[in-house]
Amino acid sequence: MFPRQVIINNNININNPNAAAGKNGKQKDKWVAFLLCFFMGTLGIHKFYEEKIGLGVLYMFTLGLFGIGWLVDIISIACKPNPYYV
């Protein structure tokens, strides 16, 4: 009776040339973030570098989420490609 409708959604922003390649956000250097995290990670300096101000303040007051967040961030930054996008 009724014709079947087919909906296709590509989810690609044609206004942003980096969107198709998965390069949304600002480019950050992996090694700068790693060194900031390694030496000043308990103060959240690497979070401020990534422009995540709220998490940076949280890391400052909890000393890197009691050391656990700092350790997780060291491992996760080491596994990221260079450069990565935030």
Backbone bond lengths (Angstrom), bond angles and torsions (degrees), N, CA, C in turn:
res aa  C-N    CA-C-N  psi(-1)  N-CA   C-N-CA  omega(-1)  CA-C   N-CA-C  phi
1 M - - - 1.430 - - 1.534 111.68 -
2 F 1.316 115.28 -60.52 1.458 119.80 -178.33 1.523 109.42 -99.45
3 P 1.331 117.09 142.76 1.469 118.72 177.70 1.533 110.29 -72.02
4 R 1.300 115.92 143.77 1.467 122.15 -179.60 1.534 108.98 -78.33
5 Q 1.331 116.01 132.36 1.458 121.00 178.90 1.515 109.69 -97.44
6 V 1.318 115.86 136.56 1.454 121.96 176.38 1.514 107.92 -113.63
7 I 1.318 116.10 124.50 1.460 121.21 -179.89 1.524 108.19 -110.25
8 I 1.322 115.56 125.30 1.461 121.42 178.85 1.516 107.81 -114.67
9 N 1.323 116.12 126.63 1.460 122.06 179.59 1.519 108.21 -124.98
10 N 1.340 117.23 112.73 1.454 121.21 -178.41 1.520 113.51 -88.63
11 N 1.327 118.72 -20.16 1.458 123.99 -179.83 1.523 113.07 54.71
12 I 1.302 118.00 38.44 1.455 121.74 177.49 1.516 108.37 -116.64
13 N 1.326 115.70 129.18 1.449 121.50 178.68 1.528 107.81 -86.97
14 I 1.326 116.58 110.08 1.464 119.71 -177.08 1.523 111.87 -74.93
15 N 1.325 118.44 -12.89 1.457 121.44 178.59 1.525 112.08 -81.70
16 N 1.318 118.02 -16.60 1.459 122.56 -179.28 1.525 108.61 -115.25
17 P 1.342 118.82 108.94 1.465 119.99 -177.14 1.524 113.52 -65.99
18 N 1.331 118.00 -21.59 1.460 120.49 179.98 1.522 112.57 -84.87
19 A 1.324 118.01 -10.83 1.459 121.02 -175.31 1.520 111.73 -65.37
20 A 1.328 117.87 -37.90 1.463 120.55 -178.95 1.516 111.06 -68.06
21 A 1.322 117.39 -28.85 1.460 121.19 -179.51 1.519 112.08 -89.36
22 G 1.318 118.33 -1.42 1.455 121.25 179.56 1.513 112.72 79.75
23 K 1.326 118.02 24.12 1.454 122.01 -176.15 1.516 110.65 -107.44
24 N 1.309 116.87 55.57 1.455 120.94 177.23 1.517 108.89 -84.33
25 G 1.300 117.39 150.26 1.445 121.21 176.46 1.513 112.71 94.02
26 K 1.324 114.55 -172.41 1.463 121.11 -177.71 1.520 110.25 -92.78
27 Q 1.316 114.90 143.08 1.460 121.40 -178.49 1.525 109.79 -80.54
28 K 1.319 116.59 132.01 1.459 122.91 178.65 1.520 109.42 -128.15
29 D 1.322 115.93 147.26 1.457 121.01 179.25 1.528 110.10 -84.59
30 K 1.307 115.66 130.42 1.461 121.98 -177.12 1.522 111.94 -62.31
31 W 1.328 117.05 -42.92 1.462 119.97 -172.95 1.520 112.29 -75.33
32 V 1.312 117.75 -30.84 1.462 120.01 173.84 1.525 109.30 -65.02
33 A 1.326 116.16 -46.64 1.471 120.10 179.12 1.524 110.97 -63.34
34 F 1.341 117.10 -38.94 1.470 119.99 -179.64 1.526 111.20 -65.14
35 L 1.332 117.27 -45.58 1.465 119.90 -179.44 1.520 111.86 -66.72
36 L 1.333 116.81 -39.51 1.460 119.52 175.97 1.521 110.96 -62.52
37 C 1.325 116.29 -40.68 1.462 120.26 179.74 1.520 111.29 -68.60
38 F 1.321 116.46 -41.11 1.467 119.93 -176.58 1.528 111.69 -65.87
39 F 1.342 116.22 -45.12 1.462 118.91 -174.67 1.526 113.72 -90.02
40 M 1.340 117.96 -30.61 1.463 120.13 -176.62 1.526 112.10 -132.36
41 G 1.319 116.29 28.64 1.457 120.84 -176.00 1.506 114.39 -67.83
42 T 1.329 117.28 -30.32 1.459 118.74 179.83 1.523 111.31 -70.53
43 L 1.340 117.08 -18.21 1.462 120.39 175.72 1.524 112.02 -95.22
44 G 1.314 117.89 -2.62 1.458 121.80 175.31 1.513 114.69 77.54
45 I 1.333 118.33 19.93 1.457 120.98 -176.87 1.526 111.00 -62.90
46 H 1.327 117.53 -35.17 1.466 120.00 179.11 1.528 111.50 -66.68
47 K 1.314 117.58 -28.94 1.471 120.59 176.51 1.526 111.12 -70.69
48 F 1.331 116.95 -36.47 1.461 119.96 175.15 1.526 110.09 -66.72
49 Y 1.334 118.28 -36.30 1.461 122.11 176.21 1.531 110.79 -62.13
50 E 1.320 117.16 -37.82 1.463 121.75 177.98 1.530 112.04 -81.70
51 E 1.324 117.09 3.34 1.459 124.94 -179.95 1.523 112.46 62.66
52 K 1.321 116.33 34.55 1.463 122.41 173.58 1.526 107.01 -106.80
53 I 1.322 114.79 78.69 1.461 122.07 -169.88 1.529 111.86 -64.55
54 G 1.313 117.08 -42.52 1.466 120.19 -179.54 1.514 112.59 -61.24
55 L 1.323 116.88 -44.33 1.457 119.63 177.38 1.524 111.45 -67.39
56 G 1.340 116.76 -34.44 1.470 120.06 177.18 1.513 111.56 -61.42
57 V 1.324 116.70 -43.45 1.469 120.98 178.40 1.523 110.21 -66.31
58 L 1.326 117.10 -40.99 1.464 120.55 177.78 1.529 110.95 -61.57
59 Y 1.333 117.26 -42.65 1.466 121.02 177.95 1.523 110.44 -63.67
60 M 1.334 117.50 -36.60 1.467 120.19 179.68 1.526 111.77 -62.67
61 F 1.318 116.18 -44.39 1.456 119.72 -175.55 1.528 113.41 -79.38
62 T 1.333 117.65 -20.47 1.469 119.90 -178.16 1.526 112.39 -112.67
63 L 1.352 116.30 9.32 1.467 122.15 -178.09 1.527 111.54 52.88
64 G 1.312 114.40 59.69 1.470 119.90 176.78 1.504 113.02 70.68
65 L 1.324 116.03 40.28 1.471 121.92 -176.46 1.528 110.43 52.61
66 F 1.321 113.48 48.25 1.465 123.53 178.13 1.528 112.41 62.52
67 G 1.333 115.88 30.51 1.462 121.20 177.36 1.510 114.48 87.73
68 I 1.311 117.37 -22.08 1.472 120.44 -177.81 1.527 110.08 -74.12
69 G 1.323 117.41 -44.87 1.460 121.48 178.36 1.519 111.75 -63.46
70 W 1.333 116.09 -36.99 1.462 121.10 178.37 1.523 110.43 -62.86
71 L 1.322 117.19 -45.29 1.466 121.35 -179.58 1.532 111.08 -66.06
72 V 1.308 117.51 -41.68 1.465 121.25 177.95 1.522 110.33 -63.69
73 D 1.329 117.63 -41.03 1.461 120.91 179.70 1.526 111.79 -66.01
74 I 1.321 118.17 -38.32 1.479 120.64 177.86 1.527 109.59 -59.36
75 I 1.315 116.77 -45.96 1.471 120.83 -178.44 1.526 110.48 -68.25
76 S 1.337 117.22 -43.11 1.461 119.09 -177.33 1.528 112.15 -69.04
77 I 1.324 118.25 -36.80 1.463 120.20 177.55 1.519 110.22 -68.74
78 A 1.324 118.14 -37.45 1.463 121.03 179.22 1.529 111.87 -65.13
79 C 1.315 117.67 -26.34 1.458 121.35 -178.65 1.529 113.55 -90.61
80 K 1.325 118.02 -6.46 1.465 121.30 -178.69 1.524 110.46 -78.22
81 P 1.341 116.90 154.09 1.462 119.41 173.72 1.525 110.30 -74.37
82 N 1.321 115.79 161.59 1.455 120.28 177.36 1.505 109.58 -114.68
83 P 1.298 121.57 123.12 1.458 128.50 -5.95 1.517 110.94 -79.43
84 Y 1.310 116.15 160.97 1.460 120.27 175.38 1.524 108.44 -116.53
85 Y 1.309 115.80 165.50 1.465 121.36 -174.47 1.499 110.54 -117.28
86 V 1.329 114.81 132.18 1.466 121.87 -178.63 1.506 108.68 -109.11
